[in-house]
Amino acid sequence: MAISMKRQSTAQASAQPQRTPLTFGIALRYIALLVFSLFAFMPFILSLLGTFKTNAELTAFPPMLLPQQWRLDNWTRVWNFTLPTIQGPVLPRWLFTSTWLAVLNVLLRLFFCSLAAYAFARMRFPGRNLLLGIVVASMALPAEVTLIPGYVFYARINWINTYWPLIIPDLVVPFGIFMLTQFFKSIPRELEEAAYIDGASRFRTYWNIALPLSRPALITLAILQFQGSWNDYTKPLLFLQRPDLMTLTVGMAFFRFQYVNDLSAILVGAMFNAIPMLIIFFLFSKYYIEGASYTGLAGQ
C-alpha cells in the first residue's frame, strides 16, 4: 500500500506544471531592461517632476531630482490660463478641439482607407496595380509641397478659419491604404468565399469578415493617425488664425510666448500635450505590436 501511495504522489507531482527557475541570466536581463527603461523615460520623468518645481529649482545647479516643495498650483494656473479675446479658460477649449479633431480624423481615415485597401486586395479591375503603385509612390511626396497651393485653394472657397482643411484632404492616407492592403491579403480567402456562398454581399463581407479579422492592423493605424492628428502643428497654424479655434499644439506654442520666462508653466503645457498620447499607446500597445508584426513594420 505504501508503494502504491508513493507511486500516486509521484504521478501527481509529475502532472503538476513545472516552474522554470529564475536563473541569474534571466534576472540580469530584467535588470538591464529596467535600467534601459529608466534611461529612456528619464527626460519625461524629469519634465513631469519639473512641473511641480519653482523656476529657481528648475535652473538650479546641480539640478535637483525632487522639488523641495510640491507646487500643485502650477497645473491649476496653466489650466485657468485666459486670453483677453476669449471668455473663460482657453486650455480646456484647445484640448477639446484637438481631441474631437483627432477622433474624427481617425474614424474617417480608418473607414475610407479600409475600403480602398479591401478593393486593392480582393477586387480585380483594370489598372489596379498601377493605381496601387501611384498610391505607394505618393508616400514619398512631402506634405509641405501642397501647403501653399492648398492655402490658396481653401482661401478662395472661404475655408480659412474653419476645420474643413484639417479633415477633408486627409480622408484617405496612402500609408493607411498600403498597410491595410498588405493585411487584407493575409486573410484566408476561404472565409470570404464561405460568406459569398451564404449570400453575403461584397460590402457585408468586408464589414463582417475582413474588418473584424483586421483589428490589430486597424488599431495600429488608429494609433499612428491619432498621433499624427494630435501632434499636427503646421496645418492648424496655417489654416486656423483665431485663438478660439486653435488646437492644443498651436495653442501651446502661443502659450509659450506668453510665459517665456515661466519654465514650470511651459512644462505643464507640454505634459498636457504628451500625456494623452502616452495613455493611448500604453492601453493599445499590445495591438500595436501585433499589427506591426503582421504588416511587416517591425523594426522600422
N, C-alpha and C positions, 0 to 999 in steps of 0.2 A: 504493500500500500504506500509505503514511503517512497518507493521508486516511482510509482505512478504519479504521486503528488509532485515529485521533483520534475518529472517529465512535463506535467501540466504547467508548472510555473515557468519552466524553460520555454515552452511553446508560447505562453502569454508574453514573456519578455521579448521573444523574437518577433511577435506580432505587433508590438508597440513600435511606433516610428522612432528611429534613432536620430538624436540631435547631433548635428555637426559641431564638434568642439570649436570654441573660439580660439583659433591659433594666433600666434604672435604676428604672423604676416597679415592676417585679416584685420587685427586690431591696429597695426601700424598703418594699413591702408585707410581705415576710417579716420584715424588721427590726421593723416595727411590731407584727406578730403576736407575735414573740418577746418584745418589751418588755411587751406586754399580758399575755402568759402568765406572765412573771416576776412582774408585779404581782398577778395572780390567785392564783398559788401561793406568794406571799411569806409569808402567815400560816402555811401548812403548813410551808414551809421553815424559818422561824424557830422554829416549835414543835418540828420534828424536831431542829434543831441545839440547842435548849434542853434536850433530853433528855440531852445529854452535858455539860451545864454544872453548876456548883455553884449553890446558892441565891444566893450573893453575886454571881455573874456574871449571874444572871437579873435581879436587882434593881439592877444597876449602872447608873449614868447618867454619860455617854451609853452606850446599850446597845452590846454587842459582838456582832458577827456570828458569829464563830467562838470556840469555847471555848479558853481558854489551855491547858487540859489535858483531854483527852477522857476523860470518866468513863463507862466502859462498865459499871461496877458499878451504875449507876442502873437499867439494864434487868434485871440479874440480881436486884437487890434487890426490884423490883416483881414479877418472875416467881415469886420464892420467898416472896411475902407469905403469911402464915398467920393463922388465927384460932384462938382457944382452943377453940372448939366443933367445929372441923373438923380432921381429921388430914391433914397434908400441905399443899402449896401450894394455894391456892384459885383463883388466876388461871387455871391450865390447866383446872380444873373449870368455871369460868364460861365460858371460851372454848369449850370443847367443848359445853356446854349451848346457848349461842347458835348455834353452827354447826349442830348437828343439828336444832334447832327451826326455824331459817331454811330449811334444805334441805328438811325435811319439809313445811313450810308452802308452799314454792314448788311442790313436786311435786303436792301435793294441790290447790292452787288452780289450777294450770295444767290439770289433768285435769278438774275439775268446771266451771271457768269455760269451758273449750273445749267441753265437752259442751253446756252451756246455750247458749252462743253459736252453736254449729252448729245447734241446734234453732231458735233465733230467726232465723237467716239462711236456712235451707234448708227447714224443715218448715212446713207450713200447718196451723194448728189454731185453734179459736175463742178469741178473746181474746189472740192473740199480741201485737198492737200495744199493747194495754192493759197486759199484763204487762211488756213491754219498757219502756213508759213509766214504770211503777212502779219498775222496776229503776234506770232513769236518774234518776228523782226521788229515790230513796233515797240517791243520792250526795251530795245536799245536806244529809242528816241528820248532825249531828256525832256522832262516836263516843262523846263524853263523856256524851251523853244516856242511853245504855244501860249505863253503868258501874255505877251503884248498883242498878238492878233486876237486872242480871246478877250482881252480887256476892251479892245476897240469894238468887237462884235457885241459884247454884253452892254457896253455903254450905248450903242445905237438902239438896242431893244429895251433900254431902261431897266437892266438887271443889276446895276451897281447899287450897293447898299441893300441888296436882297440876298437870300440864302440860295437862290437857284443856281448861281455859278459854282457853288460848292457841292451840289447834288447831281444835277443833270449831266455834266460832262463825264462824270466818273461812274455812271450806272454800270458800265462794263469795263473791267480792267484786264489787260492782256495776260498778266501773270495768273490771275484767277482762272481764266479760261484754260490756259495751258496746264495748270496744276490739276484742275478737276478733270480735264480730258484724260490725262495720264491715269488718274484714279478710276474713272469710269471704265477705261479699257481693261482694268484688272478685275472687274466684276464678272463672274461667270455668265455667259450668255444664256445658259440653260434656265436660270431663274427668270429672265425676261421672256424667254420662249414659253415657259410654263404659264406666265401671266397672259401672253397673247392667246394661248390655247383656251384659257378660261374666259376669254372675251374682253380683256383689258385693252384700252386704247393706248396709243403711244404716250400721251401725256400722263395717263394714270400709271403706266409702268414706270415712267420717270419719277412721278411723285411718290408712289407707294413702294417701289422696289429700289430704284437707284439712289434716291436721296437718303432713305434710312441706312442703307449699307455704306454710304459715303460720309457718315457722321464725323469720323476722325479728320478727313480732309476738309470738311466744311468748317469744323471748329478751328483747325489750323488757319484757314483762310480768314475766318472771322477775327481771330486774334490779330493777325497781321494787318487787316484792313481797319480794325478798330484803332490799333496803334498808329497807323498812318493818318487816319482822320483826326484822332485826338491830338497828335503832335504837329499837324499841319500848321505852318506859320505863314508861308508865302502867299497862298491864295486868300486866306481870310484878311491878311494885311492889305492886299491889293484891292479886294472887292468889297470889304466892309470898312467904311471910313467913319462910321458913327460909333461912339463909345458904347452905346446901349446895345449894339448889335455884335460886338466883338466876341470872339471865342476866348477860352481861358489862356491859350498860348500867346495871343496878341495882347490880351489884357494884362498878362503878367509882364510882358515887355514894357507896356505903358506904365504899369505899376512900378517897375524897377527904376524908371526915370524919376518918378515921384519920390521914391525912397532910396536915392542913390547912395546916401551915407548910412542907411539903416540896414546893416548886413543881416541881422536876425530876421527882419521883416522879409527881406529878399529870399532867405532860406525857407521861411514859412510858405511863401508863394510857390517856390519850387516844389515843396512837399505836396501841396495841393494838386500840382500838375503831375507828379510822379506816382503818388500812392494809388490812385485808381488803376493805372496800368499794372502795377505790381500785384494788386489784388486779383485782377483778371487773369494774369499769367499764372499765378500760383494755384488758382482754382481750376484752370483748364490745362495745366502743364502736361498732365498725363496724355490727353487727347492730342496736344500739340506735338509731343514726341512721337506718338503713334502715327499721326498723319504725316510727319516728316519722314519717317522710315518707310511708309507705304509709297510716298510720291518721289522718293529719291532725293529729298532735300537735306538729308542728314549730312552734317559736316560742311555745309555751305553757309 
